Amino acid sequence: MVTVINAAIYSINKATEMAYQIDYSDGVSVRAVTSCKNIIRQEWKNPAGNWVISGKPYVVAHNKKRQAERLQATAIDFLK
């Protein structure tokens, strides 16, 4: 069973974006990055240590919950 072992919220790109990072027990790290223009994207950390975009960035719609919004909510809940 894969579980969340750590989470973090921090700013990136000169404080213009917020990253919600989750580290899983199998060694995978993912994050959702939100910009000030309400655009969100999902990224994962490859074995070389670089962040790679997964899928396309999109504008957050308040009537849907997509994968990046679920990652963001999981990070916030873990840190409570």
PDB file with one MODEL, atoms N, CA, C and O in Angstrom:
MODEL        1
ATOM      1  N   MET A   1       0.840  -1.180   0.000  1.00  0.00           N
ATOM      2  CA  MET A   1       0.000   0.000   0.000  1.00  0.00           C
ATOM      3  C   MET A   1       0.886   1.246   0.000  1.00  0.00           C
ATOM      4  O   MET A   1       1.797   1.370   0.819  1.00  0.00           O
ATOM      5  N   VAL A   2       0.618   2.141  -0.902  1.00  0.00           N
ATOM      6  CA  VAL A   2       1.359   3.396  -1.017  1.00  0.00           C
ATOM      7  C   VAL A   2       0.651   4.450  -0.174  1.00  0.00           C
ATOM      8  O   VAL A   2      -0.557   4.650  -0.300  1.00  0.00           O
ATOM      9  N   THR A   3       1.413   5.122   0.688  1.00  0.00           N
ATOM     10  CA  THR A   3       0.836   6.143   1.559  1.00  0.00           C
ATOM     11  C   THR A   3       1.623   7.446   1.441  1.00  0.00           C
ATOM     12  O   THR A   3       2.756   7.464   0.961  1.00  0.00           O
ATOM     13  N   VAL A   4       1.007   8.518   1.884  1.00  0.00           N
ATOM     14  CA  VAL A   4       1.664   9.832   1.918  1.00  0.00           C
ATOM     15  C   VAL A   4       2.572   9.857   3.136  1.00  0.00           C
ATOM     16  O   VAL A   4       2.125   9.596   4.252  1.00  0.00           O
ATOM     17  N   ILE A   5       3.856  10.172   2.924  1.00  0.00           N
ATOM     18  CA  ILE A   5       4.780  10.240   4.054  1.00  0.00           C
ATOM     19  C   ILE A   5       5.179  11.675   4.401  1.00  0.00           C
ATOM     20  O   ILE A   5       5.639  11.945   5.510  1.00  0.00           O
ATOM     21  N   ASN A   6       5.000  12.597   3.443  1.00  0.00           N
ATOM     22  CA  ASN A   6       5.364  13.983   3.709  1.00  0.00           C
ATOM     23  C   ASN A   6       4.620  14.890   2.736  1.00  0.00           C
ATOM     24  O   ASN A   6       4.261  14.475   1.634  1.00  0.00           O
ATOM     25  N   ALA A   7       4.398  16.115   3.150  1.00  0.00           N
ATOM     26  CA  ALA A   7       3.771  17.130   2.303  1.00  0.00           C
ATOM     27  C   ALA A   7       4.383  18.478   2.633  1.00  0.00           C
ATOM     28  O   ALA A   7       4.874  18.700   3.739  1.00  0.00           O
ATOM     29  N   ALA A   8       4.346  19.374   1.660  1.00  0.00           N
ATOM     30  CA  ALA A   8       4.895  20.721   1.860  1.00  0.00           C
ATOM     31  C   ALA A   8       4.175  21.702   0.957  1.00  0.00           C
ATOM     32  O   ALA A   8       3.725  21.358  -0.136  1.00  0.00           O
ATOM     33  N   ILE A   9       4.078  22.927   1.437  1.00  0.00           N
ATOM     34  CA  ILE A   9       3.539  24.038   0.649  1.00  0.00           C
ATOM     35  C   ILE A   9       4.603  25.126   0.641  1.00  0.00           C
ATOM     36  O   ILE A   9       5.077  25.543   1.698  1.00  0.00           O
ATOM     37  N   TYR A  10       4.979  25.585  -0.542  1.00  0.00           N
ATOM     38  CA  TYR A  10       6.017  26.607  -0.638  1.00  0.00           C
ATOM     39  C   TYR A  10       5.851  27.412  -1.914  1.00  0.00           C
ATOM     40  O   TYR A  10       5.160  26.992  -2.842  1.00  0.00           O
ATOM     41  N   SER A  11       6.492  28.578  -1.952  1.00  0.00           N
ATOM     42  CA  SER A  11       6.409  29.433  -3.134  1.00  0.00           C
ATOM     43  C   SER A  11       7.616  29.170  -4.032  1.00  0.00           C
ATOM     44  O   SER A  11       8.699  28.824  -3.562  1.00  0.00           O
ATOM     45  N   ILE A  12       7.397  29.345  -5.346  1.00  0.00           N
ATOM     46  CA  ILE A  12       8.466  29.173  -6.327  1.00  0.00           C
ATOM     47  C   ILE A  12       8.379  30.302  -7.343  1.00  0.00           C
ATOM     48  O   ILE A  12       7.414  31.066  -7.344  1.00  0.00           O
ATOM     49  N   ASN A  13       9.362  30.408  -8.189  1.00  0.00           N
ATOM     50  CA  ASN A  13       9.417  31.419  -9.255  1.00  0.00           C
ATOM     51  C   ASN A  13       9.213  32.836  -8.720  1.00  0.00           C
ATOM     52  O   ASN A  13       8.307  33.552  -9.146  1.00  0.00           O
ATOM     53  N   LYS A  14      10.059  33.218  -7.796  1.00  0.00           N
ATOM     54  CA  LYS A  14      10.038  34.559  -7.204  1.00  0.00           C
ATOM     55  C   LYS A  14       8.686  34.883  -6.580  1.00  0.00           C
ATOM     56  O   LYS A  14       8.178  35.997  -6.711  1.00  0.00           O
ATOM     57  N   ALA A  15       8.112  33.892  -5.900  1.00  0.00           N
ATOM     58  CA  ALA A  15       6.847  34.023  -5.156  1.00  0.00           C
ATOM     59  C   ALA A  15       5.649  34.335  -6.050  1.00  0.00           C
ATOM     60  O   ALA A  15       4.674  34.922  -5.581  1.00  0.00           O
ATOM     61  N   THR A  16       5.703  33.954  -7.325  1.00  0.00           N
ATOM     62  CA  THR A  16       4.548  34.149  -8.212  1.00  0.00           C
ATOM     63  C   THR A  16       3.692  32.891  -8.312  1.00  0.00           C
ATOM     64  O   THR A  16       2.575  32.936  -8.827  1.00  0.00           O
ATOM     65  N   GLU A  17       4.218  31.757  -7.814  1.00  0.00           N
ATOM     66  CA  GLU A  17       3.478  30.500  -7.852  1.00  0.00           C
ATOM     67  C   GLU A  17       3.597  29.794  -6.509  1.00  0.00           C
ATOM     68  O   GLU A  17       4.596  29.942  -5.805  1.00  0.00           O
ATOM     69  N   MET A  18       2.567  29.022  -6.159  1.00  0.00           N
ATOM     70  CA  MET A  18       2.579  28.213  -4.949  1.00  0.00           C
ATOM     71  C   MET A  18       2.616  26.748  -5.347  1.00  0.00           C
ATOM     72  O   MET A  18       1.871  26.322  -6.230  1.00  0.00           O
ATOM     73  N   ALA A  19       3.481  25.974  -4.698  1.00  0.00           N
ATOM     74  CA  ALA A  19       3.606  24.545  -4.974  1.00  0.00           C
ATOM     75  C   ALA A  19       3.086  23.763  -3.774  1.00  0.00           C
ATOM     76  O   ALA A  19       3.397  24.085  -2.627  1.00  0.00           O
ATOM     77  N   TYR A  20       2.295  22.737  -4.052  1.00  0.00           N
ATOM     78  CA  TYR A  20       1.752  21.832  -3.047  1.00  0.00           C
ATOM     79  C   TYR A  20       2.341  20.464  -3.345  1.00  0.00           C
ATOM     80  O   TYR A  20       1.869  19.769  -4.245  1.00  0.00           O
ATOM     81  N   GLN A  21       3.376  20.066  -2.595  1.00  0.00           N
ATOM     82  CA  GLN A  21       4.135  18.859  -2.891  1.00  0.00           C
ATOM     83  C   GLN A  21       3.740  17.720  -1.964  1.00  0.00           C
ATOM     84  O   GLN A  21       3.508  17.922  -0.772  1.00  0.00           O
ATOM     85  N   ILE A  22       3.666  16.509  -2.535  1.00  0.00           N
ATOM     86  CA  ILE A  22       3.375  15.301  -1.771  1.00  0.00           C
ATOM     87  C   ILE A  22       4.457  14.275  -2.080  1.00  0.00           C
ATOM     88  O   ILE A  22       4.791  14.045  -3.242  1.00  0.00           O
ATOM     89  N   ASP A  23       5.005  13.654  -1.024  1.00  0.00           N
ATOM     90  CA  ASP A  23       5.972  12.569  -1.167  1.00  0.00           C
ATOM     91  C   ASP A  23       5.303  11.282  -0.718  1.00  0.00           C
ATOM     92  O   ASP A  23       4.743  11.217   0.376  1.00  0.00           O
ATOM     93  N   TYR A  24       5.361  10.255  -1.564  1.00  0.00           N
ATOM     94  CA  TYR A  24       4.734   8.972  -1.272  1.00  0.00           C
ATOM     95  C   TYR A  24       5.756   7.967  -0.766  1.00  0.00           C
ATOM     96  O   TYR A  24       6.959   8.147  -0.955  1.00  0.00           O
ATOM     97  N   SER A  25       5.280   6.918  -0.127  1.00  0.00           N
ATOM     98  CA  SER A  25       6.150   5.912   0.478  1.00  0.00           C
ATOM     99  C   SER A  25       6.947   5.107  -0.547  1.00  0.00           C
ATOM    100  O   SER A  25       7.957   4.501  -0.188  1.00  0.00           O
ATOM    101  N   ASP A  26       6.530   5.084  -1.795  1.00  0.00           N
ATOM    102  CA  ASP A  26       7.277   4.354  -2.817  1.00  0.00           C
ATOM    103  C   ASP A  26       8.355   5.203  -3.485  1.00  0.00           C
ATOM    104  O   ASP A  26       8.962   4.771  -4.465  1.00  0.00           O
ATOM    105  N   GLY A  27       8.599   6.405  -2.965  1.00  0.00           N
ATOM    106  CA  GLY A  27       9.660   7.271  -3.473  1.00  0.00           C
ATOM    107  C   GLY A  27       9.231   8.278  -4.521  1.00  0.00           C
ATOM    108  O   GLY A  27      10.064   9.043  -5.007  1.00  0.00           O
ATOM    109  N   VAL A  28       7.969   8.302  -4.882  1.00  0.00           N
ATOM    110  CA  VAL A  28       7.464   9.228  -5.891  1.00  0.00           C
ATOM    111  C   VAL A  28       7.139  10.571  -5.235  1.00  0.00           C
ATOM    112  O   VAL A  28       6.539  10.616  -4.161  1.00  0.00           O
ATOM    113  N   SER A  29       7.539  11.657  -5.888  1.00  0.00           N
ATOM    114  CA  SER A  29       7.195  13.005  -5.440  1.00  0.00           C
ATOM    115  C   SER A  29       6.400  13.690  -6.546  1.00  0.00           C
ATOM    116  O   SER A  29       6.817  13.698  -7.705  1.00  0.00           O
ATOM    117  N   VAL A  30       5.267  14.259  -6.189  1.00  0.00           N
ATOM    118  CA  VAL A  30       4.427  14.995  -7.133  1.00  0.00           C
ATOM    119  C   VAL A  30       4.071  16.334  -6.511  1.00  0.00           C
ATOM    120  O   VAL A  30       4.107  16.498  -5.291  1.00  0.00           O
ATOM    121  N   ARG A  31       3.727  17.290  -7.368  1.00  0.00           N
ATOM    122  CA  ARG A  31       3.276  18.574  -6.842  1.00  0.00           C
ATOM    123  C   ARG A  31       2.290  19.211  -7.807  1.00  0.00           C
ATOM    124  O   ARG A  31       2.329  18.986  -9.017  1.00  0.00           O
ATOM    125  N   ALA A  32       1.408  20.012  -7.229  1.00  0.00           N
ATOM    126  CA  ALA A  32       0.493  20.850  -7.994  1.00  0.00           C
ATOM    127  C   ALA A  32       0.983  22.275  -7.822  1.00  0.00           C
ATOM    128  O   ALA A  32       1.240  22.717  -6.702  1.00  0.00           O
ATOM    129  N   VAL A  33       1.116  22.996  -8.931  1.00  0.00           N
ATOM    130  CA  VAL A  33       1.628  24.363  -8.897  1.00  0.00           C
ATOM    131  C   VAL A  33       0.540  25.300  -9.400  1.00  0.00           C
ATOM    132  O   VAL A  33       0.045  25.154 -10.518  1.00  0.00           O
ATOM    133  N   THR A  34       0.174  26.267  -8.558  1.00  0.00           N
ATOM    134  CA  THR A  34      -0.850  27.236  -8.928  1.00  0.00           C
ATOM    135  C   THR A  34      -0.204  28.597  -9.149  1.00  0.00           C
ATOM    136  O   THR A  34       0.701  28.991  -8.414  1.00  0.00           O
ATOM    137  N   SER A  35      -0.675  29.309 -10.166  1.00  0.00           N
ATOM    138  CA  SER A  35      -0.158  30.647 -10.444  1.00  0.00           C
ATOM    139  C   SER A  35      -1.163  31.686  -9.973  1.00  0.00           C
ATOM    140  O   SER A  35      -2.282  31.354  -9.582  1.00  0.00           O
ATOM    141  N   CYS A  36      -0.754  32.934 -10.016  1.00  0.00           N
ATOM    142  CA  CYS A  36      -1.631  34.017  -9.575  1.00  0.00           C
ATOM    143  C   CYS A  36      -2.781  34.251 -10.557  1.00  0.00           C
ATOM    144  O   CYS A  36      -3.734  34.959 -10.229  1.00  0.00           O
ATOM    145  N   LYS A  37      -2.706  33.673 -11.745  1.00  0.00           N
ATOM    146  CA  LYS A  37      -3.780  33.826 -12.736  1.00  0.00           C
ATOM    147  C   LYS A  37      -4.744  32.646 -12.713  1.00  0.00           C
ATOM    148  O   LYS A  37      -5.487  32.430 -13.671  1.00  0.00           O
ATOM    149  N   ASN A  38      -4.735  31.870 -11.605  1.00  0.00           N
ATOM    150  CA  ASN A  38      -5.651  30.748 -11.392  1.00  0.00           C
ATOM    151  C   ASN A  38      -5.400  29.591 -12.358  1.00  0.00           C
ATOM    152  O   ASN A  38      -6.316  28.834 -12.682  1.00  0.00           O
ATOM    153  N   ILE A  39      -4.163  29.461 -12.811  1.00  0.00           N
ATOM    154  CA  ILE A  39      -3.768  28.341 -13.664  1.00  0.00           C
ATOM    155  C   ILE A  39      -3.036  27.335 -12.789  1.00  0.00           C
ATOM    156  O   ILE A  39      -2.217  27.713 -11.950  1.00  0.00           O
ATOM    157  N   ILE A  40      -3.332  26.049 -12.985  1.00  0.00           N
ATOM    158  CA  ILE A  40      -2.721  25.000 -12.179  1.00  0.00           C
ATOM    159  C   ILE A  40      -2.112  23.955 -13.109  1.00  0.00           C
ATOM    160  O   ILE A  40      -2.632  23.686 -14.192  1.00  0.00           O
ATOM    161  N   ARG A  41      -1.003  23.374 -12.665  1.00  0.00           N
ATOM    162  CA  ARG A  41      -0.375  22.296 -13.420  1.00  0.00           C
ATOM    163  C   ARG A  41       0.127  21.237 -12.436  1.00  0.00           C
ATOM    164  O   ARG A  41       0.349  21.508 -11.256  1.00  0.00           O
ATOM    165  N   GLN A  42       0.296  20.032 -12.960  1.00  0.00           N
ATOM    166  CA  GLN A  42       0.771  18.925 -12.148  1.00  0.00           C
ATOM    167  C   GLN A  42       2.157  18.538 -12.621  1.00  0.00           C
ATOM    168  O   GLN A  42       2.406  18.475 -13.825  1.00  0.00           O
ATOM    169  N   GLU A  43       3.076  18.273 -11.675  1.00  0.00           N
ATOM    170  CA  GLU A  43       4.443  17.903 -12.012  1.00  0.00           C
ATOM    171  C   GLU A  43       4.875  16.713 -11.165  1.00  0.00           C
ATOM    172  O   GLU A  43       4.342  16.489 -10.079  1.00  0.00           O
ATOM    173  N   TRP A  44       5.842  15.954 -11.668  1.00  0.00           N
ATOM    174  CA  TRP A  44       6.440  14.872 -10.911  1.00  0.00           C
ATOM    175  C   TRP A  44       7.950  15.001 -10.999  1.00  0.00           C
ATOM    176  O   TRP A  44       8.483  15.586 -11.943  1.00  0.00           O
ATOM    177  N   LYS A  45       8.640  14.443  -9.994  1.00  0.00           N
ATOM    178  CA  LYS A  45      10.101  14.540  -9.954  1.00  0.00           C
ATOM    179  C   LYS A  45      10.692  13.275 -10.558  1.00  0.00           C
ATOM    180  O   LYS A  45      10.451  12.171 -10.068  1.00  0.00           O
ATOM    181  N   ASN A  46      11.473  13.444 -11.636  1.00  0.00           N
ATOM    182  CA  ASN A  46      12.083  12.284 -12.292  1.00  0.00           C
ATOM    183  C   ASN A  46      13.304  11.821 -11.498  1.00  0.00           C
ATOM    184  O   ASN A  46      13.744  12.529 -10.592  1.00  0.00           O
ATOM    185  N   PRO A  47      13.864  10.644 -11.817  1.00  0.00           N
ATOM    186  CA  PRO A  47      15.017  10.139 -11.058  1.00  0.00           C
ATOM    187  C   PRO A  47      16.233  11.062 -11.066  1.00  0.00           C
ATOM    188  O   PRO A  47      17.072  10.979 -10.168  1.00  0.00           O
ATOM    189  N   ALA A  48      16.341  11.931 -12.056  1.00  0.00           N
ATOM    190  CA  ALA A  48      17.460  12.878 -12.100  1.00  0.00           C
ATOM    191  C   ALA A  48      17.248  14.058 -11.153  1.00  0.00           C
ATOM    192  O   ALA A  48      18.161  14.858 -10.949  1.00  0.00           O
ATOM    193  N   GLY A  49      16.047  14.171 -10.572  1.00  0.00           N
ATOM    194  CA  GLY A  49      15.772  15.250  -9.631  1.00  0.00           C
ATOM    195  C   GLY A  49      15.156  16.480 -10.255  1.00  0.00           C
ATOM    196  O   GLY A  49      15.060  17.517  -9.598  1.00  0.00           O
ATOM    197  N   ASN A  50      14.734  16.396 -11.509  1.00  0.00           N
ATOM    198  CA  ASN A  50      14.112  17.535 -12.191  1.00  0.00           C
ATOM    199  C   ASN A  50      12.597  17.389 -12.165  1.00  0.00           C
ATOM    200  O   ASN A  50      12.074  16.276 -12.213  1.00  0.00           O
ATOM    201  N   TRP A  51      11.890  18.519 -12.087  1.00  0.00           N
ATOM    202  CA  TRP A  51      10.433  18.501 -12.128  1.00  0.00           C
ATOM    203  C   TRP A  51       9.965  18.497 -13.573  1.00  0.00           C
ATOM    204  O   TRP A  51      10.415  19.308 -14.382  1.00  0.00           O
ATOM    205  N   VAL A  52       9.049  17.572 -13.900  1.00  0.00           N
ATOM    206  CA  VAL A  52       8.542  17.393 -15.254  1.00  0.00           C
ATOM    207  C   VAL A  52       7.029  17.597 -15.234  1.00  0.00           C
ATOM    208  O   VAL A  52       6.336  17.025 -14.393  1.00  0.00           O
ATOM    209  N   ILE A  53       6.517  18.409 -16.155  1.00  0.00           N
ATOM    210  CA  ILE A  53       5.070  18.655 -16.221  1.00  0.00           C
ATOM    211  C   ILE A  53       4.360  17.388 -16.690  1.00  0.00           C
ATOM    212  O   ILE A  53       4.785  16.734 -17.642  1.00  0.00           O
ATOM    213  N   SER A  54       3.277  17.059 -16.004  1.00  0.00           N
ATOM    214  CA  SER A  54       2.452  15.909 -16.356  1.00  0.00           C
ATOM    215  C   SER A  54       1.107  16.438 -16.845  1.00  0.00           C
ATOM    216  O   SER A  54       0.353  17.022 -16.067  1.00  0.00           O
ATOM    217  N   GLY A  55       0.805  16.243 -18.101  1.00  0.00           N
ATOM    218  CA  GLY A  55      -0.435  16.775 -18.658  1.00  0.00           C
ATOM    219  C   GLY A  55      -0.282  18.231 -19.048  1.00  0.00           C
ATOM    220  O   GLY A  55       0.827  18.758 -19.138  1.00  0.00           O
ATOM    221  N   LYS A  56      -1.428  18.874 -19.278  1.00  0.00           N
ATOM    222  CA  LYS A  56      -1.435  20.278 -19.678  1.00  0.00           C
ATOM    223  C   LYS A  56      -1.870  21.161 -18.516  1.00  0.00           C
ATOM    224  O   LYS A  56      -2.754  20.778 -17.751  1.00  0.00           O
ATOM    225  N   PRO A  57      -1.260  22.343 -18.371  1.00  0.00           N
ATOM    226  CA  PRO A  57      -1.767  23.304 -17.400  1.00  0.00           C
ATOM    227  C   PRO A  57      -3.185  23.732 -17.788  1.00  0.00           C
ATOM    228  O   PRO A  57      -3.517  23.762 -18.973  1.00  0.00           O
ATOM    229  N   TYR A  58      -4.010  24.058 -16.814  1.00  0.00           N
ATOM    230  CA  TYR A  58      -5.383  24.455 -17.104  1.00  0.00           C
ATOM    231  C   TYR A  58      -5.869  25.478 -16.090  1.00  0.00           C
ATOM    232  O   TYR A  58      -5.290  25.626 -15.014  1.00  0.00           O
ATOM    233  N   VAL A  59      -6.927  26.177 -16.442  1.00  0.00           N
ATOM    234  CA  VAL A  59      -7.560  27.142 -15.542  1.00  0.00           C
ATOM    235  C   VAL A  59      -8.473  26.361 -14.609  1.00  0.00           C
ATOM    236  O   VAL A  59      -9.214  25.481 -15.047  1.00  0.00           O
ATOM    237  N   VAL A  60      -8.418  26.684 -13.331  1.00  0.00           N
ATOM    238  CA  VAL A  60      -9.221  25.980 -12.336  1.00  0.00           C
ATOM    239  C   VAL A  60     -10.692  26.340 -12.527  1.00  0.00           C
ATOM    240  O   VAL A  60     -11.060  27.514 -12.534  1.00  0.00           O
ATOM    241  N   ALA A  61     -11.525  25.313 -12.682  1.00  0.00           N
ATOM    242  CA  ALA A  61     -12.980  25.485 -12.772  1.00  0.00           C
ATOM    243  C   ALA A  61     -13.573  25.060 -11.428  1.00  0.00           C
ATOM    244  O   ALA A  61     -13.283  23.970 -10.935  1.00  0.00           O
ATOM    245  N   HIS A  62     -14.385  25.906 -10.851  1.00  0.00           N
ATOM    246  CA  HIS A  62     -14.892  25.633  -9.512  1.00  0.00           C
ATOM    247  C   HIS A  62     -15.986  24.574  -9.473  1.00  0.00           C
ATOM    248  O   HIS A  62     -16.407  24.168  -8.390  1.00  0.00           O
ATOM    249  N   ASN A  63     -16.451  24.122 -10.622  1.00  0.00           N
ATOM    250  CA  ASN A  63     -17.470  23.081 -10.629  1.00  0.00           C
ATOM    251  C   ASN A  63     -16.876  21.697 -10.882  1.00  0.00           C
ATOM    252  O   ASN A  63     -17.626  20.730 -11.018  1.00  0.00           O
ATOM    253  N   LYS A  64     -15.539  21.575 -10.948  1.00  0.00           N
ATOM    254  CA  LYS A  64     -14.862  20.301 -11.176  1.00  0.00           C
ATOM    255  C   LYS A  64     -13.729  20.134 -10.178  1.00  0.00           C
ATOM    256  O   LYS A  64     -13.208  21.113  -9.643  1.00  0.00           O
ATOM    257  N   LYS A  65     -13.358  18.905  -9.936  1.00  0.00           N
ATOM    258  CA  LYS A  65     -12.149  18.601  -9.170  1.00  0.00           C
ATOM    259  C   LYS A  65     -11.303  17.672 -10.032  1.00  0.00           C
ATOM    260  O   LYS A  65     -11.638  16.499 -10.202  1.00  0.00           O
ATOM    261  N   ARG A  66     -10.224  18.189 -10.568  1.00  0.00           N
ATOM    262  CA  ARG A  66      -9.328  17.375 -11.378  1.00  0.00           C
ATOM    263  C   ARG A  66      -8.144  16.941 -10.532  1.00  0.00           C
ATOM    264  O   ARG A  66      -8.066  17.283  -9.352  1.00  0.00           O
ATOM    265  N   GLN A  67      -7.234  16.202 -11.115  1.00  0.00           N
ATOM    266  CA  GLN A  67      -6.133  15.594 -10.372  1.00  0.00           C
ATOM    267  C   GLN A  67      -5.284  16.623  -9.621  1.00  0.00           C
ATOM    268  O   GLN A  67      -4.949  16.399  -8.458  1.00  0.00           O
ATOM    269  N   ALA A  68      -4.935  17.727 -10.246  1.00  0.00           N
ATOM    270  CA  ALA A  68      -4.083  18.716  -9.584  1.00  0.00           C
ATOM    271  C   ALA A  68      -4.786  19.331  -8.376  1.00  0.00           C
ATOM    272  O   ALA A  68      -4.146  19.600  -7.360  1.00  0.00           O
ATOM    273  N   GLU A  69      -6.095  19.557  -8.476  1.00  0.00           N
ATOM    274  CA  GLU A  69      -6.821  20.098  -7.314  1.00  0.00           C
ATOM    275  C   GLU A  69      -6.889  19.076  -6.190  1.00  0.00           C
ATOM    276  O   GLU A  69      -6.852  19.445  -5.016  1.00  0.00           O
ATOM    277  N   ARG A  70      -6.988  17.794  -6.535  1.00  0.00           N
ATOM    278  CA  ARG A  70      -6.994  16.750  -5.498  1.00  0.00           C
ATOM    279  C   ARG A  70      -5.632  16.662  -4.816  1.00  0.00           C
ATOM    280  O   ARG A  70      -5.566  16.438  -3.607  1.00  0.00           O
ATOM    281  N   LEU A  71      -4.536  16.835  -5.573  1.00  0.00           N
ATOM    282  CA  LEU A  71      -3.206  16.861  -4.972  1.00  0.00           C
ATOM    283  C   LEU A  71      -3.070  18.029  -4.008  1.00  0.00           C
ATOM    284  O   LEU A  71      -2.532  17.880  -2.911  1.00  0.00           O
ATOM    285  N   GLN A  72      -3.554  19.178  -4.417  1.00  0.00           N
ATOM    286  CA  GLN A  72      -3.509  20.366  -3.574  1.00  0.00           C
ATOM    287  C   GLN A  72      -4.294  20.128  -2.286  1.00  0.00           C
ATOM    288  O   GLN A  72      -3.805  20.451  -1.203  1.00  0.00           O
ATOM    289  N   ALA A  73      -5.485  19.576  -2.381  1.00  0.00           N
ATOM    290  CA  ALA A  73      -6.307  19.316  -1.196  1.00  0.00           C
ATOM    291  C   ALA A  73      -5.661  18.274  -0.286  1.00  0.00           C
ATOM    292  O   ALA A  73      -5.742  18.393   0.936  1.00  0.00           O
ATOM    293  N   THR A  74      -5.026  17.259  -0.858  1.00  0.00           N
ATOM    294  CA  THR A  74      -4.348  16.237  -0.053  1.00  0.00           C
ATOM    295  C   THR A  74      -3.199  16.834   0.730  1.00  0.00           C
ATOM    296  O   THR A  74      -3.025  16.513   1.906  1.00  0.00           O
ATOM    297  N   ALA A  75      -2.406  17.698   0.105  1.00  0.00           N
ATOM    298  CA  ALA A  75      -1.291  18.342   0.791  1.00  0.00           C
ATOM    299  C   ALA A  75      -1.784  19.212   1.941  1.00  0.00           C
ATOM    300  O   ALA A  75      -1.207  19.192   3.028  1.00  0.00           O
ATOM    301  N   ILE A  76      -2.838  19.968   1.707  1.00  0.00           N
ATOM    302  CA  ILE A  76      -3.394  20.834   2.755  1.00  0.00           C
ATOM    303  C   ILE A  76      -3.931  20.001   3.903  1.00  0.00           C
ATOM    304  O   ILE A  76      -3.693  20.331   5.065  1.00  0.00           O
ATOM    305  N   ASP A  77      -4.656  18.921   3.601  1.00  0.00           N
ATOM    306  CA  ASP A  77      -5.213  18.057   4.650  1.00  0.00           C
ATOM    307  C   ASP A  77      -4.105  17.372   5.444  1.00  0.00           C
ATOM    308  O   ASP A  77      -4.220  17.249   6.663  1.00  0.00           O
ATOM    309  N   PHE A  78      -3.033  16.922   4.785  1.00  0.00           N
ATOM    310  CA  PHE A  78      -1.941  16.256   5.466  1.00  0.00           C
ATOM    311  C   PHE A  78      -1.244  17.194   6.456  1.00  0.00           C
ATOM    312  O   PHE A  78      -0.804  16.761   7.521  1.00  0.00           O
ATOM    313  N   LEU A  79      -1.146  18.465   6.105  1.00  0.00           N
ATOM    314  CA  LEU A  79      -0.449  19.436   6.955  1.00  0.00           C
ATOM    315  C   LEU A  79      -1.286  19.983   8.102  1.00  0.00           C
ATOM    316  O   LEU A  79      -0.762  20.678   8.973  1.00  0.00           O
ATOM    317  N   LYS A  80      -2.568  19.681   8.113  1.00  0.00           N
ATOM    318  CA  LYS A  80      -3.424  20.185   9.205  1.00  0.00           C
ATOM    319  C   LYS A  80      -3.113  19.507  10.505  1.00  0.00           C
ATOM    320  O   LYS A  80      -3.735  19.809  11.523  1.00  0.00           O
TER     321      LYS A  80
ENDMDL
END
